[in-house]
Amino acid sequence: MTQTDTAVRIRGLRKHYGGRAVVDGIDLDIHRGETFALLGPNGAGKSTTVEILEGYRRRTSGEVSVLDTDPGRGDRAWRARLGIVLQSSGESGAATVREQIAHVAGYYPRPRDVDEVIAAVGLEDQRRSQIRRLSGGQRRRVDVALGIVGNPELLFLDEPTTGFDPEARRRFWDLIRSLSAEGTTILLTTHYLDEAAQLGDRAGVIAAGRLLAVGAVDEIGGTDARTPVVRWFEGGVLREQRTSTPGALVHRLTASGHEPPGLEIVRPGLEDVYLQMLRDGQEEVA
């Protein structure tokens, strides 16, 4: 892959605070046009990594390129190519929803249509409402609208659907899919594993400042982590066995004509793989 095919390139990224490594040697490429989900628990180093990529935090060492630019030296023209949705809401002023979004759109050379953005985040009924009078979830939608109205090449989404109801989340997912289809590169951090599975082309799992794994959302963790597990009770004791042929095992267990109590086949999804990675990572640290 050439550098022009890479929206984000990270090599040996480290960030230390008082001798403590918050980010500890990350290597990562994010391809242009893909949606990449960065997953990890609180304190794992996600936010610090993203803030370095956005140019808001200086790194201790390592090489970083975002849209072919060192974010530590990014100018105004470079920043205009980014869309950023921070984790916490910062909009609570007297301007109406439409006034604020239209105002921010004016800073960009090729903004999206303001009314289309308002509709996309589900704020049609609040377009004339003052932002300070909105609920927390509605203010969060304003944050998202401000992040996408500039029609960015690279969009950073930090917990974007916090406070959204289920219908609003799904409308937002449709919006992200449409942005991705248009070629927007998206870096998503989220605690919702279903959101990462729905939107991500690839995902990375970070813990204790280290990247544990990177891969396609439906392949991350490797074949072994995705192997089905058959569970059943035998003599009152829970038994389980990983097998690539769960049907054959179930057939053997039921060959006598009696089904063992609690018999089930569990096919690990992204959440199962993610949680197992975190457990394995904690064991390695211990």
C-alpha positions, 0 to 999 in steps of 0.5 A: 500500500502506498502512502497516498492510499493511507489516510493515517499512518502510525509507527512506534507511537508513544506518549508518556506522562511522568515516566508512565506510558499511556500509549506504548509503541502503536503501529497502525495504518488506516486506509482511505475510505474505510471505517476503522473502529478503535476499541478498548476500555476506559484508560486504554489509550484510545483518547490520547491516540486520537487526540495526537492524530487530531493534532491536539496533543503532542506525542513523546516519540514515533512517526504519525501521518494524517492525510499525508501531514504530521498532525503536530504541524498541521495548518488551517487548510489541513484542519479543514479536511478533518471532521471531529466529534469530541466525546463531550458536548460543547454546544450550549449557546443561545443560537438555534440549531440551524444558526449554529450549524450554518455558521460552522458550515461557513468555515469550510470550502465545500460544506454539506447542505445544512438542512440535509445534515439537520435531517440526518441527525434527527433534529428537524423538529428542533432546527429553530430551538436554542441549543441551550434548551435542548436535552443532553442527547439532542445536544449530542446530535448537534455535536455530530452535525457540526462534525460532518457539515464540513464534508470532511475527508477524515472524520473522527467520531468519539462515542458519537451516539451517546444519548441517542435513542435506538431509532436515532442510532440507526438513522445515524448508522445510515448516515455513516454508511452514506459518508463511507460510500462517498469515500469519507475515511472514518475513525470511530471509537465506541463502547457499543460493540454492536455499533462497531460491528455494524459500521466498521470495516476493520477494528483494533483493540487497544489495552494498556496503551498497546494495540492487541489486534487489528483485523476485519471486524468479522475476523479479528482475533483469528480463527481460534477465537471464532471457533464455536463453543458447545455447552451442556450439563453432564451430571450437574456439571457444566461442560464446554468444548470448542469445535469447528464442527459443532453439529457433529458434536451435538449429534454425538451428544444426542445420539441416544435420543436424549438431549443433555440439559442446557445444550447450546452452540455459542458462536463468538461474535465481536463482543466475545472476542473483544472481552476475551482479548482484554482478559488475555491482556490482563493476564499477560500484565499480571 
